[in-house]
Amino acid sequence: DVEHQRLSGAEAEVLAGQLAQGVPPKTIVAKIRAGTAVSSNEPSRWQLVTAKDLHNIRDKFKIGKSEQRDSNDFRSVEFWVTEMEAQGDNSPLLYFNKKDQLSGYEDDFELALMTLPQQKLLQKLGSEKLCIDSTHGTNAYKFFLTTLLTVTEDGSGMPCAYLISKRVDTETMVRFFEAIKKRTNVIHCKAFMSDDAPAYGNAWHQVMGPVQHRLLCSWHVMRNWNKHLTMVTNKKIQNSVKEILITLLNCTDTENFKQLLQGFRPTLSKRHDIEDLPSKDKQELEAIIKYFESTYAKRADQWALCYRKCVGLTTNNYVEAMHKTLKHGFLQGKHNRRLDKLIWVLFTMTADKIYARGIARVKSIPDRRKTVLFQKHKAGMEFPEADMKAVREGEWLVKSQSLQKFWHTVQKTSNVCSGCELHCEYCKACHNMYTCSCLDHVTHAHMCKHIHAVALQQLRHGVSLNVAEQAGSSVDLGSESFLAVDDPGSLMVSAQEIVCSAAQRLPERTQGALQTSMEAAFQTAMKIIPERQPEECQAIYNDFMKFIAKHKLDGSSQQLSKKSKVMPPNKNVEKQPRYGVQKDKRAHSAFKHAPTLLQQEAIQQQLMSGEEESLFIHSGSDHDYISTSSRRK
């Protein structure tokens, strides 16, 4: 009865071979229906193949699921850990903490990973910039994925270590960083960026020591400010506080920032008294002032731009972009459920990043920073000589091209460029040789158009800018001690090794048992063949040669691994959870319209002078109008 028949083992293996080669199920079904003549009496089981059958075969032979070592997710992870531990010194496993082995919690889970190429790149590049952040939604157990990332020479992010954990607290991060320290020794980084959670920075300081710049992501800081500002019901007070906070954040001069910070409370208090606010508004204003003073005013060096000059880190976009690539690229925008798949995807993504680094070093692919460098150079060429004034030796004032009567300060440092990645061949200089007070240079740490204008002026006047014998320190191009690991060939080999180590292999005992079974079947067939007719023997030979070619048994064998347990055909498939489109019930952002540079300059003057000004500003695409009514103290 065809209704209750199953596909034979040979037919299932044929379909499994096509699926393993990447043939889409729809194509397989279409070829079966187009290439087989249907009997008028009753079709065969082969002719009744559906996409559901192919789905069951894919599960049975574990095609596309090489990451699953066991049907039970946690047992599969333990098998992964056993395989990684067997790799010895090259093991990507930092440590594995299940239940209360280390933390004391009964239901704890921590799995830290770092491959050998990641370790070498962290040792080479980690002394400059490190970013860390955690994300959710990568598994069904609500475990967090924490990524430690460094920035490469071309300005791209390179993940160096991963932590899958149930908690993100100081104790967990300390264990994570201590495991990294055992592999890499102490890493003295210049800039360490995280979100507003203190666990990351405190743990790094405890394990690796202090950093020169401990930074908070500006986006997370502004999000926290917005969260508290939306609690202020008076829109006029909300906008007033918002403008002052953004002005403080974007101030590029340290001394001016200190004065602005001192004027935060007095300025808002004067507005509070002048306008005779109701008691509710007074309480809300006092609450927002106390919140800022207790939470952010005492650690301004972690969020104000004036304390991160030429660092090149403003937000945690490097980690955010990597997490977006993980979720929407490698996980295809689906909600992943299993941990073993997450481990496999992390290894695959790491190999992809390392391979891309090797390709970029071979092809010398220009990155976006070099494109921006050329654009800034063209903008600097348009500056007239009258817009640049020499204040003293090594210092110039450059007129702003967007704001009237506003000048930026450009200063020459003692560094000498010896050919770094962002060296401008036309100006004979780089971003390390000059500093500028403009927001572009302070934020992105590259040669702004004002620096290009000054450097070109110096070349026109015959001033030598890049003499090797000139006094001053040379720009550090990075350690050369890991060139053997970081050359393109080694990078590509390392990427292949990561992929191969993540591929599932059958245990030796299982392979031996299969080999014995196949040999016994072959011997039985050889005994029966002489009894067959010559035409049948020829047909068997032809089928056998096709079988050898199909499964590449002539030297390049490709083994298909089966599940140890076949799922019942009537078992319902687990539905993937979907993200529904929900209405945004949150309050509207208080930072929807940030103050312009002209507005920020007026607010700075108000905070520093102590005047009580009411600003009436029209901000449009055509002009900026400002009128003030002032009263002295």
N, C-alpha and C positions, 0 to 999 in steps of 0.2 A: 504494500500500500504506500504510494508515493507521499501521501499526506503525512505519514508518520516516519518517513525515512530521514536519515541524516546524511550529510555529505560523507563520502568515504575518506579515509585517512590520506590517500593519494590526492584526491580532489582538494581537500583542505590545504595540503602542503603546496599545491600549485597556486592556489589563491593567496596563501601566505607569502609565497615567493614574490608574487606581483605586488602585494602591499608593501613588502620590505624594500622593493626597488623604487617605491614612491609613486606607483600608479594610483591615481585617484579612484575611490570606490565606484563613482558614477561611470568612469571609463571602463572599468572591469565589467560591470553589469551590462553596459551597452555592447561591449564586444561579445559577451556570452550570448546575448539575445540576437545579435546580428550574425554571428558566425555558426549558429547551431540551428539545424532544421527541426521544427517542432512537429512531432508525430500527431496525426489526426486522432489517434486513439487516446493516448495518455502521455503527457510530457515526462521527461526524466527529471530526477532530482537536480541534476546539473543545470537544467534549463529554468529551474525555479529559484535560482540564487537571487537574493535581495541584498540591499544595503545593510539590513539587520544581520544577515549571515556574515557578511564581511566584517561587521563590527565585532561579532562574537569571535571570529577567527583572529582578528587583531588582538583581542584580549587574551585568547587562548595561547597564542604564540608570543605575547608580550611585545608586539611590534610597536615601536614608538614609545615604549615604556621601559627602556633599558635601565632607568633609574630605580625601578622597584626591585628590591632584593627580597621582599616578602609582601604578602597581601596586607599584613598588619604594618601600619606606618611606623610605629615606634620600633618594632623588631627590625624593620628595614633600615632605619637609621642606625641601629646598633650594628647591623651587618656592614653598613657604610663605614662606621667608626673602626670596626675590626680590619677592614680592607685598608683604610688609611694608616692605621697603626703599623700594619705589616710593611709599609714602605720605608720604615726606619727614619734616617735623617732627612729624607725628602718628603716626609709625611706632611700634608697640608693641615693636619689636625693640630690646633694649639692646645685645646683641652675640651673635655666633654664632662659636663656635670649633670647627672640625672638625679632627681629628687633631692635629698638633703645631704649629698656627699660633701659639699663645700659650704653652702650658704646657710644651712640649718632649717630651710623651708622644706616641708614634706612634698610639695608639688612643684618644686623648682625644675627648671630646664635651662641649660646653657650649652651652646655648641659654638666654639670659636674656630675659624678657618683662616689660614694664610698660606698660599702656595710659595714655593721657593723663589720664582721670579718676582712675586709681590714683595717678598722679604728683601731682596736685593734692591728693588726700586725704592722701597721705603727707606733703606739705608742711604741710598744715593740722593733722593729728592726730598726726604722728609725733614731735612734741616731747615727748609725754607717755609713752606706752607703746609698745614694740615687742617682738614675739615672733617667734622664728624656729625652725624645726625642719625636718627632712628625713624623708621617708617613701619606702618602696620598694613594689614591686608595682603600679606604674602603667604598666609597659611590659614587653615581653618581653626587653629587653636589660639588665635589672638596673640601669638608670640611676636615680639618686636624683632626687626632686622636692623642692626646697627652697622653702619659702614664707616670705616676710617679711610680717608681718601687724601691723596696728595696731588699737587698740581705739577704737570710736566713742563718741559722747557717751552713747548709750543702753546701753552695755556689751556690744555685739556686736562680733565680730571682722570686720575688713575686710582681705582680702588685698591687698597693695600691689605685690608683685613676685614673679616665679617664676624658678627656675633649674632646668633639667634638665641633670644632669651625671653623669659616670661616677664622679667622686670628690667627697668632701666633706672638704676639708682647708683649711688656712689660706690657701694660695696661691689656690685656687679662690674662696674667699669674698672675698678681697681684690679679685680681678677683678670679682666680682659687685657689691660695695659701691662700687668705683670707678666702675663704669658707672652706678649709681644716683646717685652724687654728681655726675656730669656733668649729669644731668637736674635734680636738685633742689637742688644746692649742699650745703653741710654741714648735717646734721641733728643738732642737739643734743638728744638725748632724755634724759628723766629716769630711765627704767627700761628696761633691755634684758634680756630673759629668753631663755634657751636651755636645752638639755639639758646634761649634764655634760661634753660635748665642748668643749675649749677653743678650737677653731678659730673658732667664731662670734664669741665675745667678743673674742678677740685680733685678728681681722681688722677688726671694727668699730672697736676702739680705734685700730688703725693707720690706718684711712681717715678716720673721722669724729671721732676724738678720744675722750677719756674721757667716761664717763657717770656720773651721780650714783649710780645703783643698778645694778650689774651682778649679775643674779640668776640662780640655777640653779633649774630646775624641781624642786620638792620631791619629786614622784613619782619622777623619775629618780634623785635623791639617795638616797631610801629604797630604790629598787630595787638600787642598787649596794651599799648597806649590807647588804641582805638577801642578795645574792649572796655576800658574804664571811662573813656570819654563819652561813650554812648549812654552811660549812666547819668550824665549831666543833662537834665531836661531843657535847660535854657540854651537855645541854639547860639545866641550871641556869646555866651560864656564859653561854650564848646568850641566855637570857631576861634575865639581869642586864644584859648589855651593851645589849640591845635597849631596855630600859626607860630606861636612862641616855641613850642616843642620842635617843630620842623626846622625853625631857624637855629635852635641850639644844635640839632643833629647835623646840619649842613655847614656849620661854622668851620672854617679851615685854619684859623689862627688860634693857637693855644691860649695866648694872653687875652685876646678878645673873648674867647669862650669863657674863661674864668670870670670876667666881668659880667658877661651875659648871664651866667649861672647865678651870680649873686643878685642880679636884678630880677630873677624869676618871680619870687614871692612879692617883693615890693611893688612891682609893676601890676601884677594881678590884684593885689590888695588895694591899690589906689583905684583901679577900675571898679573894684567891689564897693569901695566907700563912696565913690563919686556917683554911681548910678543908683544908690539907695536900693540895693537888691532886697527882695523878700528873704525871710529867714531860711526857707527851703533852698533857695539858690545860694545863699551864703554857706550853708552847710555842705552843699555839693561842691562848691568851689574850694572850700577848706579841705574837703576830703581828697580832691584830686591833687591839691598842692602837697598835702602830707604823703599821699601815695608816691608822687614823684620824688620828693625829698628822701623818703625812707628806702625806696627801691632802686632808684637810678642816679640820684645826684651824687651819692657816695662812691659810685663806680663808673664815673663818666668816661674814664680811660678805656672802658670796654665797648662803648657804643658811639661816642662822638667821633666824627670823621677827622677832626684835627689831631687825634691821637693815633691815627692809622695812616699817616701820610706815606705814600709810595709803597704801601704794603700790597695793594692790589686785591684786597678782599673786602667786599662790602656786604654781600649776602651769601648764603650757603647754596648758591645756584649749582655749584659743581655736584654736590651730593643729590640735590633735588633732581637734576637732570639725569643722573645715573639711576635713581630710583624710578623715574618715569620710563627710562629705557628698559629697566627690568620688568616693570608691570605691563607696559603697553607694547614692548617689543618682543622680549623673550617669553613672557607669559601671555602674549597676544590679547591683552586687555581682559582676560578672564580671571575670575577669582580662584586662585590656586588653593587646593585643600591639603595636599600632602607635603610633609617636610622633606622626604627623599627627593621629590621633584624640585623643591626649592634648592636643595644642595646641588643637584645636577645642573640646574639653571645658573646658579652662581659660578660654578666651575666653567660652564660654557661661556658665560658672559666675560669672565676673567680672561679666558683664552682668546676671545674675540678682541678684547681691548689690547692685550699684549701683541697679538698678531697685527692689529691695526697700527700699533706703535712701530713694529718692525717695517711694515709697508711704508709708513710715512718717512722713516729714516732712509729707506732705499730710494724712494722717488723724490725726496726733498719736497714734499707737498707743502705749499705755502698755507699758513694758517691765517685765521681771521685777524690776528693782531698785526701781521705784516701788511695786510690790506688797509687796516685802519691807520697804520703808520704812514703809508703813502698818501692817504686822504688828508691826514693832518699836515703832511709836508706841503701838499698843494695849497691848503688853506693858509699856511704860514708864508708862502711866497707872495700872497696878496697884501701883506701888511706894508703900508708905506713907512718910510724912514721916520716921518714925523710922529708916528704912533709908538716909537720906542725911544726911551730916554735913559741914559746911563746915570745912575745915582752915585755909585762909587765903583771901584774896581771889583768886578765879579758880581754886580747887582744892577738890574735894569727894571724899569717900569714900562709895562706894555699896556696900551690902551685897549679896553674891552671893545669888541666889535658889536656887541649886542646891547650894552648899557651905556648911556651917555655919562660922561664925567666919572668913569670908573676905570681904575687901573689895576692890573695884576703885577705881582712882584715875581721876577725870575732871578734866581741866584745860581751861580756856578759852584759845584762841589769840587772836592779834591780828587774825585775818582777819574781814572783814565780808561776809556773804552778800548779794549783789545780785541774787539770782534765778537760781541755777544749776539744773541738771537735777534734782538730788536735794534740793531745798529743801522742808522740811516746813512746810506752811502753818499747821499747828496749833501747832507749837513756835516758829515764826518763826526757824528756824535750819537749818543744814545740817552735813554731816560735816566741812567744812573749819573750822568755828568751834570744835570741841571735839576732844579726844583722850581715849581711854580705854585702860586697861591690859588690858582683856579680850581674849581671843583672837579673838572675833568682829570687833571693830573693827580690830585689828591685821592680821588676815588679809584681810578683805573691804573695808576702808576705807569703811564706810558708818556711818550713825548707829545705833549699837547701842541696846538698850533702856535702858542706864544713862545714855547721853547724852540720850535723850528724857526720862527721868525728871528729870534735872537741869534741862534747858531748861524743862520744864513748871513745875517748882518756882520757877524764876526769874520766869516769867510771872505765876504766882500771887502772888508777892511784889512785883509791879510793877516789876521790873528790865527796862530796855530792852535788848534783845539785838541789834537790827538797825537801828541809826540810821546814816544815810548819812554824817552829819558826825562819827561816832565815829572816833577815831584808829585806824589800822590799815590794812593792805593789803586791797584788795578781791579777792574770789575771781576768778581768771582764767577767763573763759568761753570762751576760745579765740579764735584770730585771726579777724578779720572780713574779711581781705583776699581771701578766695576765695569770698565769698558768691555771686558771679555764676556760679561753677562748681558750687557745692554746693546751689543752689536746686533744688527738685523737678523743674521743667521741664527744666533743663539736665542733671540726672542721668538722666532718662528718655531724653532725646535721645542722650546719650553711650552709654547702654546699647544703644539701637537701632543706633548707628553701629558699636559693637563687633560686634554680631551680623551686620550687613550686610557689614562688612569681612572677616568670617570665612567668609562664604558664597562658594562657588566659582563663578566665572564662566568661560564659554568664552572662549578668546582671540579677539581681533577677527578675525584671519585665518580661524579656523574658522567664526565666525559669518558672515563674508562669503561663504565657500565654500558654506555651507548655504543662505544666502539665494539665491545664484545657481542652485543646484540646484533649489530649490523654485520659483523663477520659471520655469525651463525646463520643469519638470514641469507647472506650471499652464498655460503656453502650449500645450504639446502636448495637454493635455486640452481646452482651448478649441477647438482645431482639430477634434477628434473629435466633440465634443458635437453640432454641427449635423447630423451624419449619423445620430443616434439618433432613435428614435420619441419623440413628446411624453410618453408615460407614463414612459419611461426618463429623459427629461430632468427630469421632475418629481421622480422618485425620487432622481436625482443631486443636485438642488437641496436636497431635504429632508435628505439625508445631509450635504451640504456645510454647511448651516446648523447642524446638530447638531455637526459637527466644529468650527465656529467657536465655538459656545457652550461646548463641552467644553473646548477649549484656551484659552478666554478671549482669542481673537484680536481681540475688539472693543475692546481697550484695555488689558486687564490680562493680558498674556501671561505664561505660566509655562512656561519652557523646561526640557525634560528633557535632561540631558547623558548621552551614551553613553560607554562605555569605548572606548578606542582599540584595544583588543585583546579579542576575545571568548574567554572561557575555554572549553575543550572540555567538552562535556556529560558526559563520563565521568570527569572529574577529581574525585577524592575531596575532600570538604570537610575542611578542617583542624579537628581536634577542639580544643575549648576545654579547657585544663587545669582540673581541678576541685580544690577544696580538700577533702581528706579529713579526717575526724574522727579525730584521733590521740589516744592516751592521753597524759596529761600525765606525762612521765617526770621532770620537774624536781622538785627538792626542795621541800617545803612551805614556804610563806613564813614567815619568822621574825617578820613583822609582822602575823600573822593576828589577834592580839589585842593591840591597843595599850594601854598603861596608861591608866587613867582620870585625870581631873584631880586627884582626891584622891591617887592613887598618885604622880603627877608632883610634887605639892606635897611629899609625904613624901621623895621622892628628892632634890628641891632642898635641903631642910633637911639631908639626910644629906651631900650633896656640899659644902655651905657650912660645916657645923659640924664635919666631920671625924669624926663618930661612925660606928661600925661597927654598922649595924642590919640585922637579918634581918626582912624584911617578910613577914607572912603575911596575905594580903588575899583576901577573898572578894568577887568582882565578880559581881553579878547584877542583875536588874531591880528588886530590892526595896531592898537596902541595900548599903553598903560597910563592911566590917569591917576594921580594921587593928590589929595588935598588934606592938609592936617590942620587941626585946631589945637593949639598947645597952651598949656598953663604951667608956669614954673612952680617948683616946689615952694 
